[in-house]
Amino acid sequence: MVEGFRPADLQEALEFMAKHPSIPIAGGTDLMIQKARGFGLKPDFNKPLLFIGHLRELRQISVRNGNIHIGASVLLNELIKNDKIPEALKMAVRQMASPPSRNLATIGGNICNASPAGDTLPYLYAADAFLVLKSSQAERKIPVGKFITGPGKTTLKSDELLTEIIIPDKVFSANYYKKVGTRKGMSLSKASFTGLADIESEKITDIRIAFGSVAPTIVRSREIEASIIGKPVSEIKNAVPEIVKKFAPLIRPIDDARSSAEYRKQVSLRLLENFLMKLT
Ligand SMILES: Cc1cc2nc3c(=O)[nH]c(=O)nc-3n(C[C@H](O)[C@H](O)[C@H](O)COP(=O)(O)OP(=O)(O)OC[C@H]3O[C@@H](n4cnc5c(N)ncnc54)[C@H](O)[C@@H]3O)c2cc1C
């Protein structure tokens, strides 16, 4: 039998983690696949499960001091329905998995799974999201890009839970998200792209560009973004080849069962072109 503990609240969950090495499970849509051993066999969990999907403290969405706070166990379908959630994040979530899976899967699970193909990640990187990580003794807040260190790898400590995702409550004038998969639904990304921008007086005043599935972690370059900020929109069309050339060396995908590296690279750079052309 697989052992598990269902804490009454977040404090009890953190105290359990401090005493017992355990595996947090929210919706289980990643974990149950990763640990499956075949029909009729129990999944291969080497530690007790700690159920966190029901914890009230992790199910809240609120806006405070100019930031959107999203609990780690908020379901993907709840993100789509909530009017505080930015449209660019909703665009990504609507294309994840299927409606039934989105009623189990959580945003925290997507982040902690740390897949380069995780579909909430390009937006979270582009939006400068911070994560709150709590243990029974301490709390720390770090940018999402410092949390994920490689495919499936994070700086999460064994006694910590991701409790909250904090996104600056900023509305961008241009929101762009594209996912390229084998099908429209129920398929992991071959490539994904988030573009956010602000345009004032015909000039780019802010731009964020993030690529998924093309490197060990999400690709974003503040240096290249800074080189675009301040340009008149009328000059973007001519600048597109130069911007694409700057990003090209950062796009280092792999060949795998879902796609070839060459296809991923070409399509990602075309998505960048498409986003930039839409700004004009
Ligand atoms: C059929 C199918 C289709 C899918 N399609 C997509 C897709 O289109 N796009 C996509 O990005 N993903 C997809 N996924 C993957 C998965 O559904 C998502 O990554 C989902 O958001 C994971 O959330 P979860 O709550 O189920 O995570 P879980 O499986 O519960 O957990 C995932 C990992 O995160 C850890 N964890 C979870 N919550 C916390 C927390 N608060 N603190 C610390 N650690 C935590 C767990 O220990 C585990 O290691 C798909 C999966 C399936 C089965």
Ligand as a Chemical Component Dictionary entry (heavy atoms), coordinates in Angstrom:
data_LIG
# 
_chem_comp.id                   LIG 
_chem_comp.type                 NON-POLYMER 
_chem_comp.pdbx_formal_charge   0 
_chem_comp.three_letter_code    LIG 
# 
loop_
_chem_comp_atom.comp_id 
_chem_comp_atom.atom_id 
_chem_comp_atom.alt_atom_id 
_chem_comp_atom.type_symbol 
_chem_comp_atom.charge 
_chem_comp_atom.model_Cartn_x 
_chem_comp_atom.model_Cartn_y 
_chem_comp_atom.model_Cartn_z 
_chem_comp_atom.pdbx_ordinal 
LIG C1  C1  C 0 -2.794 13.908 -20.070 1  
LIG C2  C2  C 0 -1.885 15.015 -19.589 2  
LIG C3  C3  C 0 -1.746 16.155 -20.336 3  
LIG C4  C4  C 0 -0.898 17.170 -19.896 4  
LIG N1  N1  N 0 -0.783 18.302 -20.649 5  
LIG C5  C5  C 0 0.035  19.308 -20.243 6  
LIG C6  C6  C 0 0.182  20.488 -21.024 7  
LIG O1  O1  O 0 -0.446 20.668 -22.069 8  
LIG N2  N2  N 0 1.047  21.439 -20.586 9  
LIG C7  C7  C 0 1.764  21.290 -19.416 10 
LIG O2  O2  O 0 2.537  22.177 -19.071 11 
LIG N3  N3  N 0 1.633  20.175 -18.653 12 
LIG C8  C8  C 0 0.786  19.195 -19.040 13 
LIG N4  N4  N 0 0.664  18.049 -18.270 14 
LIG C9  C9  C 0 1.439  17.936 -17.046 15 
LIG C10 C10 C 0 0.667  18.299 -15.741 16 
LIG O3  O3  O 0 -0.715 18.141 -15.889 17 
LIG C11 C11 C 0 0.951  19.745 -15.311 18 
LIG O4  O4  O 0 2.349  19.942 -15.154 19 
LIG C12 C12 C 0 0.230  20.081 -13.981 20 
LIG O5  O5  O 0 0.164  21.469 -13.821 21 
LIG C13 C13 C 0 0.874  19.438 -12.771 22 
LIG O6  O6  O 0 0.121  19.792 -11.621 23 
LIG P1  P1  P 0 -0.259 18.713 -10.512 24 
LIG O7  O7  O 0 -0.957 19.450 -9.431  25 
LIG O8  O8  O 0 -0.998 17.560 -11.090 26 
LIG O9  O9  O 0 1.200  18.256 -10.057 27 
LIG P2  P2  P 0 1.622  16.963 -9.230  28 
LIG O10 O10 O 0 1.705  15.786 -10.139 29 
LIG O11 O11 O 0 0.804  16.833 -7.994  30 
LIG O12 O12 O 0 3.096  17.423 -8.797  31 
LIG C14 C14 C 0 4.112  17.641 -9.756  32 
LIG C15 C15 C 0 5.447  17.842 -9.007  33 
LIG O13 O13 O 0 5.420  19.029 -8.236  34 
LIG C16 C16 C 0 5.574  18.743 -6.839  35 
LIG N5  N5  N 0 4.669  19.676 -6.167  36 
LIG C17 C17 C 0 3.381  19.924 -6.484  37 
LIG N6  N6  N 0 2.909  20.968 -5.767  38 
LIG C18 C18 C 0 3.929  21.360 -4.963  39 
LIG C19 C19 C 0 4.068  22.396 -3.987  40 
LIG N7  N7  N 0 3.069  23.256 -3.713  41 
LIG N8  N8  N 0 5.249  22.521 -3.346  42 
LIG C20 C20 C 0 6.269  21.691 -3.633  43 
LIG N9  N9  N 0 6.211  20.696 -4.546  44 
LIG C21 C21 C 0 5.037  20.538 -5.208  45 
LIG C22 C22 C 0 5.248  17.274 -6.672  46 
LIG O14 O14 O 0 5.924  16.694 -5.573  47 
LIG C23 C23 C 0 5.756  16.722 -8.012  48 
LIG O15 O15 O 0 7.146  16.565 -7.961  49 
LIG C24 C24 C 0 -0.169 17.027 -18.686 50 
LIG C25 C25 C 0 -0.322 15.850 -17.931 51 
LIG C26 C26 C 0 -1.173 14.860 -18.377 52 
LIG C27 C27 C 0 -1.318 13.611 -17.540 53 
# 
loop_
_chem_comp_bond.comp_id 
_chem_comp_bond.atom_id_1 
_chem_comp_bond.atom_id_2 
_chem_comp_bond.value_order 
_chem_comp_bond.pdbx_ordinal 
LIG C1  C2  SING 1  
LIG C2  C3  SING 2  
LIG C2  C26 DOUB 3  
LIG C3  C4  DOUB 4  
LIG C4  N1  SING 5  
LIG C4  C24 SING 6  
LIG N1  C5  DOUB 7  
LIG C5  C6  SING 8  
LIG C5  C8  SING 9  
LIG C6  O1  DOUB 10 
LIG C6  N2  SING 11 
LIG N2  C7  SING 12 
LIG C7  O2  DOUB 13 
LIG C7  N3  SING 14 
LIG N3  C8  DOUB 15 
LIG C8  N4  SING 16 
LIG N4  C9  SING 17 
LIG N4  C24 SING 18 
LIG C9  C10 SING 19 
LIG C10 O3  SING 20 
LIG C10 C11 SING 21 
LIG C11 O4  SING 22 
LIG C11 C12 SING 23 
LIG C12 O5  SING 24 
LIG C12 C13 SING 25 
LIG C13 O6  SING 26 
LIG O6  P1  SING 27 
LIG P1  O7  DOUB 28 
LIG P1  O8  SING 29 
LIG P1  O9  SING 30 
LIG O9  P2  SING 31 
LIG P2  O10 DOUB 32 
LIG P2  O11 SING 33 
LIG P2  O12 SING 34 
LIG O12 C14 SING 35 
LIG C14 C15 SING 36 
LIG C15 O13 SING 37 
LIG C15 C23 SING 38 
LIG O13 C16 SING 39 
LIG C16 N5  SING 40 
LIG C16 C22 SING 41 
LIG N5  C17 SING 42 
LIG N5  C21 SING 43 
LIG C17 N6  DOUB 44 
LIG N6  C18 SING 45 
LIG C18 C19 SING 46 
LIG C18 C21 DOUB 47 
LIG C19 N7  SING 48 
LIG C19 N8  DOUB 49 
LIG N8  C20 SING 50 
LIG C20 N9  DOUB 51 
LIG N9  C21 SING 52 
LIG C22 O14 SING 53 
LIG C22 C23 SING 54 
LIG C23 O15 SING 55 
LIG C24 C25 DOUB 56 
LIG C25 C26 SING 57 
LIG C26 C27 SING 58 
# 
